[in-house]
């Protein structure tokens, strides 16, 4: 006797749509952001009060109205549309699909989305939030799930027939559920799937890139390591050895490889996998390959696979080896399981067959390895692709975690740790930075590089050079360099740093929402560098003040620096339009540093005890009086050098002094002509410029060196040589000629600071002005 009565089966079947025209109309309605209806004109006013709005042209007797869907309705419709786009043509008509899991009347459950095809049935429960928030306990919903799923299976077998794989999916949008939560453990214990924001976006990208073939990759994600059926796939193969690795060469039909194959795309949905290195397919390229195959084309080169044998093992029944070769032929027996074969190279060729008549009657060549490590897979991929499409700098940063995690070099491991921290920040659905950082194929509003630059320098993890840590970066960091189990310490540190950064950003999200959402100050690329650099600086300051200890937890460290962040955010919220505009006009690496110093200075104004050396230096460089003083010394020194050098040249060489420095004269004349041309083109008219106005400081140095001890042929009263005039001891030694005029090179470098009056990036500090004063006083001591 069946689990359900026939009348119940018929009622449930009436709740699903199978007619293609009906499904098409449903898809169009669900794809819209609005609920629509047409009502009698007399009812319009009342409907408008309920939040409806008119749209389109009025009909003869009806008015067309629409209203935005609630976030929960929109999410249910979005998921329904995804499965329609994946090719499912048996779908629930509306949200009144109720499925029995027992024989009693109360043993029924409403299902938000039901999708059925010849092989699978998906039951999807959707939960959403209008704003990102932590999910409340799901104990009540999930505790009885094992019993419900057992009953659902009996009902579904009777309604749609036996033999389909049934998967329950718990789908969420903008709800944060910790990965280690009891709720998710309950869900996973039933072999169900958690379909979070990462998965939703990934499936969208699959649909865009793979079209009708997208469900093969989705099956690998949802049914990973599950058998498609118990019959093994047997193919003739050749076994060989290469690079100390065993491999098999064989041919296989595309439809079999599509089901067992899996591609490690660089997306957050594959966060549990390692490494994730593949780009998504290029739709235009896939379409061309598809047409190429349909026109009789073929690819003689092999697909490269790695068989993962974590759950199902590949076996080989081989012949005995001949005396001429280490290779042997035989029968390769492959478990028919989802996501068993990781496609390292050739995804376009494999998926090119998906929508062609040749999917079952062609075979494609394959080279398959067994149980390659994460690094080995990545290295093969990089070796194959290095001469094809260039790997971008951003991608290299993303892949550092996989490339260097187990490196022998300390600095490489720190690169891997940094990369892992950033990826975790973006991929943690429970964190405030979830989905906001560009990772792999997942382009987003914040670039990877500002995070990489700031984390590398801010002191939350130590810096290293070669195989040695830089000592001053160790103590305040989260990393314990004494732990020789590098993998354990890196995993521990990654979690701590991610938790700490998330607490800091989470505080902004919760307490200073406007700043978090305006995407100008904190949530921007320059803001990223400044904010993470600041929290690292504050962490170090409080460590040196003995308020933070080496073993202080992320929450304890955050609690200590919270007062500084509160002051920073209050002051950022009160910036004038002019102050904000000045910040936003700072670009490049100099702009990043400037933002960091501004953030430090805003904190310092309230907490003067927080004044790192680099902030003191920056504040000095913003001091206009100090800049004016330095410029006064610099200009006077340069004028003195010019006057004295020309005077001495005339004393030594008379009227031929300019010929004596002919090359320098020609260079100066060329500069003078260029400057005259520039001024003329800028509308300033013709202005004569003497070549003697175009000396460089390096010209002065060359003249001084060349004529260091030269004297006039005839006696000149009180004559001083260049050596006598320009030897100045400024602490660089005072023995050789180079040491005695070293000050000129330093002066020239300082000139680049005081000569740029219009910029705040090239400025003088007190020490540099002090140096200029020493030189000035030396020349004006009389």
N, C-alpha and C positions, 0 to 999 in steps of 0.2 A: 504494500500500500504506500502511496506517495506521501511525502512530508506535507504537501499542500493539497488542498482540494482543487479540482479543475477550475472552479469558478474563481478561486484566488489566483491561480496561474494566469487566467484570462484577464483579471483585473490588473495585475501587475504588468502584464505585457502591454496593456492599453496605455500604460504610463511611459512607454518608450516609443521613440519615433524611428522609423526605418525608411520611410518614403523620402527619396532624395530631394524632392521639391520642398517638402515640409522642413527637412533638415536645413536646407539652404536658407529658408525664411527665418528659421530659428537662429541660425548663425548670424544673420544680418542684424536681427533684433538684439541678440546677446552681445554682439560686437559694439553696439552703440553705447554711449555713456548715459543714455536717457531711456526712461520708460515712457512710452507714448500711448495715447488713446485719442479717440475722436468722440466728442460728446455733443448733445444738443446745445444749441446756442444759449438756451435758458439756464443751463447748468454752469456756464463758464465762470460767472462771478464767484460762486461758492467754491469752485475748484481752484481759482486763483488764490483764494484765501488759504487754501491748504498747501500752497507751495508750487502749484503747477504754473506753467507759462505757455502762452500761445506761440505757435511757430507755423511757418508756411502760410499759404493762402487759405482763407476760410472756404469750406465747402458750402453747398446749397443749404443743407440742414444741419451740418455739423461744424464744429470748430476743432482743429487739431491742437492737442495739448501735449506737453512733455514735462518731465520732472527728472532731475538727476538721480541716478541710482544711489542707494546707500552703499557705503564701502563694502558691507558684507555681500550684498546682492551683486555688486560689480565684481568682486573676487570670485564668487561662484560662477558667474557668467564667463569670466576670463579663463578659468580652468576648463570649463565646458568647451570653449572655443579652441583651446589648445588641443584637446583630444579630437575635436572635429578636424582641425588642421593636420593632425597626425594620421588621419585617414579613417577614423572610427565613424561608422555609419549606423550604429545602433546606440542611441543615446537617450537619456531620460528627457521627457518633454518639458517638465518644469520641476519645481522643488517639492512636489507632492509624491515623489517616489518613496513608498514605504515598504520595507522588506522584512518579512517575518524571520525570526531566528529560533522560534519555539512554537508550540501549538496553542499556547494561551494567547488571549486577545492582547494582553499588555506586552507580550514578547515580540514587539515590532520596533523598527527603528527607521526614521526618515534618513535618506541618503541624499546628499547635495548633488553629486554628479555620479552618473553611472555610464560607463563606456564599455562596449562589448564588440569583439570581432571574432574571427574563427578560432583564434588561439588563446585569447585573454579576456578577462573581465576585471575592470577596475572599479572599486567602490571608494569614492572620495568624499571625505568630510572636510569642509572648509571653515576656517576660523580666521577672522581678520580684525584689525584695529585701525581706526582713522589716523592715529599717530603711533610712532614706534613706542612700545611699552613692554614691560615684563608681563608674561602670561601668568594668569592665576593658576592655581593647582588644577591639574587635569585628572586627579585621582578618580573622581566619580565617573568621568567619561571613559577612562581607559581600563579601570580595574576589571570591568566585566567584558572587556573586548574578546578574550579567548573564547568565552562561551558564545558570544554573538557571532564571531567568525565561523565557528563550527556549524551553527545553525544557518548562517548565510549560505555556506557552501551547499548544504542540502537543498535549500530553496533554489539557488541559482542552477544547480545541476538539473533540477526538475523543470525550471523555466526555460533554460537555454540549451539543455543537453549537457551530458558529461564530457570531460576531457579538456576543458579550458583551464588555464592557469588563473587563479583568483588572487588578486592583491588588494589589500586595504591600504589606502593612502590617507594620511593625516596631513592636510595642507594648511599652511598658515601664511598670513601676510602682515608684516609689521608687528609680529609678536615675537618676543625674545624668550627662548627656552634654552637654558644652559645645556651644553652637550652632555654633561655628566649628570643630568637631572634624573630623578627617579621616574618621572613621567615618560621620558624618552626610553628609558630602560624597559618600562612596561610595554611600550609600543614595539620596540625592537624584538622583545622576547616572543612576540606573536608573528615574527617575520613580516611585519608591516613596514611601510616606508614613510619617512618623514619628508614632506615636500615643502621646503621652506622657500623664502624669497630667492635664495641662490638657485634652487632647482627650477623655479618658475622662469627666471631670466635665462637660465641655460637652455631650457626647452624652447623658449622663444627663439634663441639664437640658432638652435638646431633646425627648427622649422624654416627659418630664414635661409640657412645655408644648404640644408639637405632636402628640403621640400618633402616629398612623399617617402623618402628613405630615412627620415629622422627617427622613426620609431625603432629602427634597429639599434641605434645608439641608446635610446631610452630604455629598451628592453635590457641592454647590458647594465644600465644603471640600476634598474628596479629589480632585476632577477639575477644579479651577479652571482656566479658560481652555482646557480641552480641548473639542474639537468633539463634540457629541452625534451629529451626522451631518453630511455635507458639504452637504446641501440647505439653502439659506438660507430663512428665514421671510420671506415677502413680505406686507406689509400696506399698504393705502391709508392715507396720512397727510397731514397739513397741516404745513408747515414755517413757523416764525415766529421772530421775534427778540424777546427780552425781557431787560432788564437787561444788554445787550451780550452775551447768550448765545443761541445757536441752540437751538431746541427743536422737538420733533415731537409732534403729537397724533394718536393712533390708538387702535384697539380691538384686543384680542388675547384668545385663549382662555386661561383660567387654567392649563391643563395645560402650555402652552408657557412661560408666564411663571414657573411654579413651578420648572421645570427650569433655565431660564437666570437666574433671579433669585437674589440673595444678599443677606443681611441682615447688616449690620455690628454684631453684638451686642457689648455691653460685657462681653466675657469674655476670659480669658487665652488661650483657644484661638485667638483672632483677633489675637494679638499682632503678627503680621507686617503686619496691615492698618492703615490709618489713614484717617480717625478711626474709632474704634469707639464708637458713640453710642446704638445702639438698645437698648431694653429687650427682654427675652424676652417672648413672647406670654403673656397671662393666660389660662390654660386655660378658666376659666369664661366669659370673654368670647368666646373662640374657639368654644366649644360653642354659645353663644347666636347667634353670627353664622352658624354652620353650620345651625342650625335655621331661622333667618330666611331663609336662601337656599333651603333645601329647601321652605319654605312659600310660595315664589314671590317673596320679597323681593329687592330689588336696591339697588345703591349708585350713584347718578348722578355722584358726585364722582370725580375722577381719582386713579389711583395715580401717585406721583412717582418717577421712575427717573433713574439716571445710568448711561449706557452707558460702560463702561471699554473703551477701544480699544487697550490695550497690545499685544494679540496679534492680535485680530480686529477689522476695521473695519466700521462700519455705513455703508451707502451710500444715497443718495436720488436717485431719478430723478424730477425735478420738472418741472412745466409752467412755461411762461413766466409772469412776473408780470403781473397786470392793472394798469391805471392807478389803481385805487381802493384797492389794498392791497399792503403789503409781503409778505404771506403768499402761499403757493402750495401747490397740492396735487400729489400724485405718489405714487410707490411707494417705500416704505421697505424696504430689504433688510437683514435682521438675521441675522448668523451664528448658527447653532444651536449655541451653546456654553454650557457650565456657568459660572455665576458671572459672566456677561457684564453683567447688569443689576443694579446695586445699588439695592435698594428703600429709598428715603429716607423715604417716607411711604406707609402703606397695607398694612403687612404683615398685619394682622388680616384685611383684606378679601381679600387674595390667598389666604392660607392657609385662610380660611373656606370656600373652594370645594373644598379638597383632597379631602374625603371625601363629596362630594355628587354626584348624577347629572349636575350641570350643569358639571362640570369641563372637558368637551370641547365642549359645545354652547352655552355662553354666551360672550359677549365682554365684557371690562371696559375702561373708558376709561383711557388712560394719557397722561401728559405726561412726555416723556423728554428729558433733556439729554445732551450729549456731553462726556466728559472733564472733569467738574467737579473742581476741586482739593479736597483734603481739607477745607480750611477752608470752602469754598463749600458742600460737602455738609452740613457740621455747622451752618453758619449757616441753611441752608434748614430743616433739621430743627428747630433751636431756634425759628425764626420761626413755623413751623407749630404747634409744640407749646407755645409759651409761655403761651397762654391756655387750655390744656387741663390736663394733669396737671402740677403744680408740680415744678420741678426742685429736688431736695434740695440742701442745702449740701454734702453729701458728694459728690454727683455733680458739682457745679460744680468742686470741687477736682480730681476725677478728669479732667474735660474740659479743665482749664487747659492741659495740654500741647498739645492740638490747637488750642485757641482762640488762644493767645498765643505759640506758638513763633517765629513770624516777625514779631512785633510790633515797631513802631518804638520803643516805650518799653522802657527797661532793666528797670524793676520788673516789667513784664508778662512779659518774657522769663525773668526769674528765677522767676516763678511757674510758667511752663511747664517750666522745668528741674527745679524741685522736684517737680512732678507727674510728670514723666517718670522721675525717680529712684525715686519710690515705686512706680510701676507696674512698673518693671523689677525692683525688689527682690522684689515679689510674684510676678511672672511668670517669673522665672528659675528653671527647674526644677533647676538645679544649685546654687542658693543656699539657705542655711539658712532664709530667710524665705519660701520658695516656698509659695504658697497660704495664707499666714497673715494677709494683709492684705486687707481688704474693698476690692475693685475692681469698680466697675460692678455687674453682676448677681451677682458672685461674693462672697456674704457669707462672712465668715470671722471668726476669733477676735480679730483686732486691727483697730481702726478706722483709717481713712485720716488723720483729723485730727491725732492725736498725732505722726505722722510729719511731716505738713505743718508743724505748729507748731515742732517741734524743728529740722527741716532749715532752716527759714526763719531761725532765730535762732542756730544753733550755729556758724556760721562756715565750714562746709565749702564753701558757695557764698556769694558776697558778697550783702549786702543792698543795696537800692537804693530811692531815692525819686524818682518821676518818671523823668527821663532821666539821673539821676546815681547812680553807685555811692556808698555810704557809705564814706569812705576807710578807716576803721579795720577794716572787714570784708574788705578786699581781699587783703592780703599773705599771710595764712595759708591762704587758701582754695585750692581746686584750680583755680579759674577764672583764666584769663589775660585780663585786661581789655584788654590791648594787641592781642589778635588781633581784627581788624575783621571777619573772616569769622565772624559770629555763629553761623551754623548749625554750622560745623565745630567751633568752640570748645564749644558747648553739647553736641554729641554726644560730644566727647572728655571733657568734664567729667562728663557723666552716667555714662559708663563707669568713670571713675576713682572717683567717689564711691560708686557701687554696689559696685565691687570692694572699696573700703576698708571700707564698712559690712558687707559680706558676710564679710570676713576677721574682723572683730570679733565678729559673731554666730556665725560658724563656730567660732571659738575656744571660745565658751561651749558650743556644741553638742558639740564633741569632748572638751573637757577638764573641763567642769562640767555634765555631762548632766542631773543632778538639777535644777539651777537652770533649765536650758533647758526642761525638760519639766514643771516644776510649775505653770507658767502663773500665777504670782503676782507674782514680782518683775521679772525681765527681760522675759519674754514676757507682758506685760499692757499695757494702754493707758497707765497711769501709768509703768510701767517703760520703755516705749518712749520717752516724752518724756525721762525722766531719763537713760537710757543713751545715746541719740544726742546729747543735749545734753552729756553728759560726754565722749564721744569727740571732739566738736568742741572742747570746752574744753581737753582734753589736747593736741590737735593744735595749738591756738593757743599754749598754754604752751610746748611744745617748739619751736615756730617762733620764738617770742620768745627762747628760750634758745639759738637758733642750732643746734639739733640736727636740725631739719627745714628743708629749703630749699624754695623755691617749686617747683622741678622734681622734688622727691622723689616717688617712685612710691608707689602705695597700699601695696604690700608693705613698703616701707622705712618709711613712716609707722607702719604697724601694728606693725612690729618694735620701734619706739622706744616706743610707748605700751603695749605688751603687759604690761610689768611692773606698770603701774598697774591695768590690767584684772584681772590675776592677783590683786592684793591686794584689789581691790573684791570679786571673786567669792569669794575665800576668806572674807572677812569677812561677806558676805551668807549664805554657807553656814553660818556660826556664829552667826547672830542668835538671841537667845533668843526664846521664844514671845511674851514681852511686847513686845520690840522689833519683832518682825515684825507683831504685832497693831496696834501704834501706827502703823506705816507704812501698813498696809492700811486703817486708819480715816481716812486723809487723802484727801478727795475734792475734786473741782472743780479749777479752774485753780490755786488755792493748793496743792492736794495735789500736782499735777505739779511745781511749783517746789520744794516741800518734799522730795519724793523726790530731785530733782536735787541739792539741797543736801546731803542725807544721803549720797548717792553720793560727792559731792565730799569731804565730811568724812571718810568711810571711807578714801578715798585719802590725804587730808591727814594722817591719823593715822600712816601709815607713811612718807609722803613730805612732811615739813613745808614743803619748798621750794615745793610746789604749793599755793598759797594765794591764789586770785584775789580781787579786791576784793569781789566779791559774796559770796564765802564768808566773808570776814572780817566783813562786815556781818551775815550770817545768824548767825554764831557769837555775835556780840555780842548779838543779839536773843534768843538762847537762854540768856543769862547771867542767872540769877535774882537775883543780888546787884545787878546793874546795873538790872534792872527794878524792884527794891524801892527803889533809890536814886531813880530817875526818878519813881516813884509818890509817894515822900515829898515831893519838890520840887513836883510837880504839885498834889497835894492842898493843900499849904501855900499855894501861889500862889493857887489858886482861893478858899480860905478868906479870904486877905488881900483879894482883890479884892471879895468879897462884903461883908466887914465895912467896908472903907473906903468903898465906893460907897454903902451904906445910910447910913453915918455922915454922908457929905457931903450926900446928899439931905436928910437930916433937918436938917442945919445950914442948908441953903439954903431949904427949904420948910417946915420945922417939921413939925407934925402932918399937913399935907397932902401930905407927900412921896409916899405911896402913890397918892393921887389923881393927882398929877402924872405918874406913869408908869402910868396906868390900863390901857392896852392890854396892857402887859407883865404887869401884875398879873393881869388876866383870863386871859391865856395860862397863867400860872403856876398859878393856881387850877384851871384845867381839867386841867393835867398832874397836879396833886396829887390831884384826884378820880379820875382814871384810874389812878393808882398805888395809891390806896386800894382801888379796885375790883379791881385785879389781885391784890393781896395777899390780899384777902378771898376771892376765888375760888380761890386756891391753898391755902386752909385756914389762913391765918395770922391770922384774926380781924380785927376792926375796929381799925385803927391810924390815929390822926389824923396828918396831915402838913401842916405849915405851908407856905403858898404860897411863902414866902421860901426854902424848901429846893429849889425847882424852877426857879431861874434857869438859863438857858443862857449859855454864854460869849458868844454873839452878843447876848444881852440886855445884858450888861455893856458890850459894845462900843458898842451903840446909845446907851446912857445916857451913856457917856463922850463920844461924838461930839456928842450933842445939847447937853450942858451943859459943853462943853469949857472955856470961860473964865468960866462963870457963878459969881457970888459972892453971898453972903447980903446982904440989904438992910441989915441992921445988922452992924456990925463984929464979926468973930469972931477972937480972938487966934490968931496963927500959922496962919491958914487957908490951905490950898493948894488951888488949882483942880485940876480933873481933868487939865488940861494939865500942871500942875506935878507931879502925882502919878504919872501913867501914861505920860509921854513917855520912851521907852527906845530908845536907839540900839543896834540889833543888826546894823548893817551894811546896811540897806536904804535908806539916805539919812536925812536928819534935817532936812528943810526944811518940808514940808507936814504938815498934821494926819494925812493918810493914812500918810505915811512914819513918823511918830512913834508911831503905834499899830499898825503892820503886825505887830508882834510878837504881838498878840492873836490874829490869824488863824492865825499859825504855832503859837502855843500851843494853840489849839483843835484844830488838826489832830493835834498831838502827844497831846492829851488822849485822842483815839480810840485811841491806842496804849497809854498807860499805864493807862487806865481799864478795859481788857478783861483782867483778871487771869487769866481761865480759858482763854484761847486762846494758842496759840503762833504764830499767823499775824499778829497785830497786836502788835508788840513795838517797843521802843526800842533804838536803837543808841547808841554812845558820843557821837556828835556831837549827837544829839537830847537826850540826858541833859545834855550840856554846855550846850546852849541853855537848858534848864530851870534849870540851876544859875545861869546868868547872871541870869535874871529873878528867881530866888529871892534871890540875893545883893543885887540892886538894892533889893528891898523890905525886906530885913533888914540893910541896911548900917549901921544905927545900933546 
